[in-house]
Amino acid sequence: MNNPARILVADDNETNRDILATRLEANGYEVLHAADGEEALAVTRERRPDLILLDIMMPKLDGIEVCKRLKADVTLPFTPIMLVTAKAESGDVVEGLDAGADEYLTKPIDQKALVARVKALLRIKERHDTAGGKAQPVQPARSHGADLFISYSRKDLTAIQSITAALQQNGWSVWFDQQLQAGVKFDRVTEQALTDARAVIVAWSRHSVDSDWVRAEAAFALQYSKLFPIRLDDAPVPLRFINLHTLDLSGWGDGSGHALQTLIGHLREILGRPNGS
């Protein structure tokens, strides 16, 4: 990681670049500019940014092709890429995520969402660099943290408490932020628990799909191969995660435990036994 973090903004529209640069520089980041796809590749290879904001529609090379080339270049360090597009429903977004992009943002850009997602991706970059540049997949070996970390919206707390109790009854240790004591530093404790957990259960719902914090935790878990997504209702899963099998627990609480037992079976298949059993 550079200090301050270095962000490349690639967009053929100078006004768009300037708007993004102004907001990013106000938050203490160094900003690099690229006006087309070829320049984006050149600047990335020369200046090694920590994060790339990549417009899809650009001359010479579009953002999709740039993303593919950067992710395929083994000489480059891990660099998160956020696609920026005016077409929220476009198949280009899905194609870009399949090409290796880590997040997307739609135009017109919500400035608060921009800063939140930039911070989330830079946290992933920092953890990746600290780990020596290699994402560590889940291993059956014992961990010093809880077996499971649950990422959720506080509006779904009742359902999460019920699911947590059922998991604990089956021997799994579970961490979620109801365990925080007054006075602790929320971000630091949560991030450590997320890092230490053997698996991360992300509960998608109408509330959580709009949470930048839940999305960031899901992106981190995906990067480190320990994401187990579940669905609490019929809300659409964010595009970044639509290709992952998501277990439907929308009927949880109606007396049926089949879906939860399926989740427990998947956990045992991947992780082995719970810690301490």
C-alpha positions as CSV (number, residue, x, y, z in Angstrom):
1,M,0.0,0.0,0.0
2,N,1.2,3.5,-0.8
3,N,0.9,6.2,1.8
4,P,-1.3,8.0,1.1
5,A,-3.3,5.4,-0.8
6,R,-3.0,5.9,-4.6
7,I,-6.2,5.7,-6.7
8,L,-6.4,5.7,-10.5
9,V,-9.5,7.2,-12.1
10,A,-9.9,6.1,-15.7
11,D,-12.6,7.9,-17.6
12,D,-12.6,9.5,-21.0
13,N,-14.8,12.4,-19.6
14,E,-12.5,14.9,-18.0
15,T,-15.3,16.4,-16.0
16,N,-16.2,13.0,-14.5
17,R,-12.5,12.5,-13.6
18,D,-12.3,15.9,-11.9
19,I,-15.4,15.3,-9.8
20,L,-14.1,12.0,-8.6
21,A,-10.6,13.4,-8.0
22,T,-12.0,16.3,-5.9
23,R,-13.9,14.0,-3.6
24,L,-11.1,11.5,-3.3
25,E,-8.4,14.1,-2.7
26,A,-10.6,15.7,0.0
27,N,-10.4,12.3,1.8
28,G,-6.6,12.3,1.7
29,Y,-6.0,10.0,-1.3
30,E,-3.5,10.6,-4.1
31,V,-5.3,10.5,-7.5
32,L,-3.9,9.5,-10.9
33,H,-5.8,10.1,-14.2
34,A,-6.3,8.1,-17.4
35,A,-8.4,9.2,-20.4
36,D,-8.7,5.9,-22.2
37,G,-8.2,2.2,-21.7
38,E,-4.6,2.0,-23.1
39,E,-3.5,4.9,-20.8
40,A,-5.2,3.1,-17.8
41,L,-3.0,0.0,-18.5
42,A,0.1,2.1,-18.9
43,V,-0.4,4.2,-15.7
44,T,-1.2,1.0,-13.7
45,R,2.0,-0.7,-14.8
46,E,4.1,2.4,-14.2
47,R,2.6,3.9,-11.0
48,R,1.1,0.8,-9.3
49,P,-2.1,2.3,-7.8
50,D,-3.8,0.7,-4.8
51,L,-7.3,1.0,-6.3
52,I,-8.7,1.6,-9.8
53,L,-12.0,3.3,-10.6
54,L,-12.7,2.1,-14.2
55,D,-15.3,3.5,-16.5
56,I,-16.7,0.9,-18.8
57,M,-17.3,3.0,-22.0
58,M,-13.8,4.3,-23.0
59,P,-12.0,4.7,-26.3
60,K,-9.2,2.4,-27.6
61,L,-9.9,-0.2,-24.9
62,D,-13.1,-0.4,-23.0
63,G,-13.2,-1.0,-19.2
64,I,-14.1,-4.7,-19.5
65,E,-11.0,-5.4,-21.6
66,V,-8.8,-3.3,-19.3
67,C,-10.1,-5.3,-16.3
68,K,-9.4,-8.6,-18.0
69,R,-5.9,-7.6,-18.9
70,L,-5.0,-6.2,-15.5
71,K,-6.4,-9.3,-13.6
72,A,-4.5,-11.6,-16.0
73,D,-1.1,-9.8,-15.6
74,V,0.8,-11.9,-13.0
75,T,3.5,-9.2,-12.8
76,L,1.1,-6.8,-11.1
77,P,0.2,-6.9,-7.3
78,F,-3.4,-7.5,-6.3
79,T,-5.3,-4.3,-7.2
80,P,-9.0,-3.9,-6.5
81,I,-11.0,-2.6,-9.5
82,M,-14.3,-0.7,-9.2
83,L,-16.3,-0.4,-12.4
84,V,-18.1,2.9,-12.9
85,T,-21.1,2.8,-15.2
86,A,-24.2,4.7,-16.2
87,K,-26.0,1.4,-17.0
88,A,-27.0,-0.2,-13.7
89,E,-28.9,-3.0,-15.5
90,S,-26.4,-3.5,-18.3
91,G,-24.9,-6.9,-19.0
92,D,-21.6,-5.1,-19.2
93,V,-21.6,-4.9,-15.4
94,V,-22.0,-8.7,-15.0
95,E,-19.4,-9.2,-17.7
96,G,-17.0,-6.9,-15.9
97,L,-17.5,-8.7,-12.5
98,D,-16.9,-12.0,-14.3
99,A,-13.7,-10.5,-15.7
100,G,-12.5,-9.9,-12.2
101,A,-13.8,-6.5,-11.1
102,D,-14.3,-6.3,-7.3
103,E,-17.1,-3.8,-7.1
104,Y,-19.2,-1.5,-9.2
105,L,-20.7,2.0,-8.8
106,T,-23.5,3.5,-10.9
107,K,-23.7,7.0,-12.4
108,P,-24.8,9.6,-11.2
109,I,-22.4,8.8,-8.4
110,D,-23.5,9.0,-4.8
111,Q,-20.5,10.6,-3.1
112,K,-21.1,8.9,0.3
113,A,-21.3,5.5,-1.4
114,L,-18.2,6.3,-3.3
115,V,-16.1,7.0,-0.2
116,A,-17.5,4.1,1.7
117,R,-16.8,1.6,-1.1
118,V,-13.3,3.0,-1.7
119,K,-12.5,2.6,2.0
120,A,-13.8,-1.0,1.9
121,L,-11.8,-2.0,-1.1
122,L,-8.6,-0.3,0.3
123,R,-9.1,-2.4,3.5
124,I,-9.2,-5.5,1.4
125,K,-6.0,-4.4,-0.4
126,E,-4.2,-3.6,2.9
127,R,-5.1,-7.1,4.3
128,H,-4.1,-8.8,1.1
129,D,-0.7,-7.0,1.2
130,T,-0.2,-7.7,4.9
131,A,-0.9,-11.4,4.2
132,G,2.0,-11.5,1.8
133,G,0.1,-11.0,-1.4
134,K,-1.7,-14.3,-1.4
135,A,-5.3,-14.8,-0.4
136,Q,-5.5,-17.7,2.1
137,P,-8.4,-20.1,1.4
138,V,-10.3,-21.7,4.2
139,Q,-8.4,-24.6,5.9
140,P,-9.8,-27.2,8.3
141,A,-7.1,-26.4,10.8
142,R,-8.2,-24.9,14.1
143,S,-8.4,-21.1,14.4
144,H,-8.0,-18.8,17.4
145,G,-11.2,-16.9,16.4
146,A,-14.8,-18.1,16.2
147,D,-15.8,-20.7,13.7
148,L,-18.3,-18.4,12.0
149,F,-18.7,-14.6,11.6
150,I,-22.2,-13.4,10.6
151,S,-22.6,-10.2,8.5
152,Y,-26.1,-8.8,8.6
153,S,-28.3,-5.7,8.9
154,R,-29.4,-4.8,12.4
155,K,-33.0,-4.7,11.1
156,D,-32.7,-8.5,10.7
157,L,-31.4,-9.0,14.3
158,T,-34.3,-11.3,15.4
159,A,-33.7,-13.7,12.5
160,I,-29.9,-13.6,13.0
161,Q,-30.3,-14.4,16.8
162,S,-32.4,-17.4,16.0
163,I,-30.0,-18.7,13.3
164,T,-27.1,-18.1,15.6
165,A,-28.7,-20.1,18.4
166,A,-29.3,-23.0,16.1
167,L,-25.7,-23.0,14.8
168,Q,-24.4,-22.9,18.4
169,Q,-26.6,-25.8,19.3
170,N,-24.8,-27.7,16.5
171,G,-21.4,-27.0,18.0
172,W,-20.4,-23.9,16.0
173,S,-18.9,-20.9,17.7
174,V,-20.4,-17.8,16.2
175,W,-19.3,-14.1,16.3
176,F,-21.7,-11.2,15.5
177,D,-21.5,-7.7,16.8
178,Q,-24.1,-8.2,19.6
179,Q,-21.1,-9.5,21.5
180,L,-19.3,-6.1,21.6
181,Q,-18.9,-4.5,24.9
182,A,-19.4,-0.8,25.6
183,G,-16.3,1.3,24.9
184,V,-14.6,-0.9,22.4
185,K,-13.5,0.3,19.0
186,F,-16.2,-1.1,16.8
187,D,-14.3,-1.1,13.5
188,R,-11.1,-2.6,14.8
189,V,-12.8,-5.4,16.8
190,T,-15.1,-6.3,14.0
191,E,-12.3,-6.4,11.4
192,Q,-10.2,-8.6,13.6
193,A,-13.2,-11.0,14.2
194,L,-13.8,-11.1,10.4
195,T,-10.2,-11.9,9.8
196,D,-10.0,-14.6,12.4
197,A,-13.2,-16.4,11.6
198,R,-13.0,-19.7,9.6
199,A,-16.0,-18.8,7.5
200,V,-18.2,-15.7,7.0
201,I,-22.0,-16.1,6.7
202,V,-23.5,-13.1,4.9
203,A,-27.2,-12.7,5.3
204,W,-28.7,-10.9,2.3
205,S,-32.1,-9.2,2.8
206,R,-34.0,-6.1,1.7
207,H,-32.1,-4.3,4.4
208,S,-28.6,-5.7,4.1
209,V,-28.2,-5.4,0.2
210,D,-28.1,-1.6,0.6
211,S,-25.5,-1.8,3.4
212,D,-22.0,-0.8,2.2
213,W,-20.6,-2.4,5.4
214,V,-22.2,-5.8,4.7
215,R,-21.0,-5.6,1.0
216,A,-17.5,-4.9,2.2
217,E,-17.5,-7.8,4.6
218,A,-18.9,-10.1,1.8
219,A,-16.2,-8.9,-0.6
220,F,-13.5,-9.6,2.0
221,A,-14.9,-13.1,2.6
222,L,-15.1,-13.8,-1.1
223,Q,-11.5,-12.6,-1.6
224,Y,-10.3,-15.0,1.1
225,S,-12.5,-17.9,0.0
226,K,-14.6,-18.2,3.1
227,L,-17.9,-16.7,2.0
228,F,-21.2,-18.6,2.8
229,P,-24.1,-16.4,1.5
230,I,-27.7,-17.0,2.7
231,R,-30.9,-15.2,1.8
232,L,-33.4,-14.0,4.4
233,D,-36.1,-12.8,1.9
234,D,-36.7,-12.2,-1.8
235,A,-34.3,-9.3,-2.2
236,P,-32.0,-9.5,-5.2
237,V,-28.4,-10.4,-4.4
238,P,-25.9,-7.7,-5.3
239,L,-24.4,-8.2,-8.8
240,R,-20.9,-8.9,-7.4
241,F,-22.3,-12.1,-5.8
242,I,-25.0,-13.3,-8.2
243,N,-23.0,-16.2,-9.5
244,L,-22.5,-17.7,-6.0
245,H,-24.8,-20.4,-4.7
246,T,-26.9,-18.6,-2.0
247,L,-28.9,-20.7,0.4
248,D,-32.5,-19.7,0.8
249,L,-33.4,-19.3,4.5
250,S,-36.4,-17.1,3.8
251,G,-38.7,-19.7,5.4
252,W,-36.6,-19.7,8.6
253,G,-38.9,-19.4,11.6
254,D,-41.8,-21.3,10.0
255,G,-40.8,-24.5,11.7
256,S,-38.7,-25.9,8.9
257,G,-35.1,-26.6,9.6
258,H,-34.2,-28.2,6.3
259,A,-32.4,-25.1,4.9
260,L,-30.4,-24.6,8.1
261,Q,-29.3,-28.2,8.1
262,T,-28.2,-27.9,4.5
263,L,-26.1,-24.9,5.6
264,I,-24.6,-26.9,8.5
265,G,-23.8,-29.7,6.1
266,H,-22.0,-27.3,3.7
267,L,-20.0,-25.9,6.7
268,R,-19.0,-29.4,7.8
269,E,-18.0,-30.4,4.3
270,I,-15.7,-27.4,3.8
271,L,-14.5,-26.7,7.3
272,G,-14.6,-30.1,9.0
273,R,-15.7,-30.2,12.6
274,P,-16.4,-27.1,14.7
275,N,-13.5,-25.9,16.8
276,G,-13.5,-27.7,20.2
277,S,-15.4,-30.7,19.0
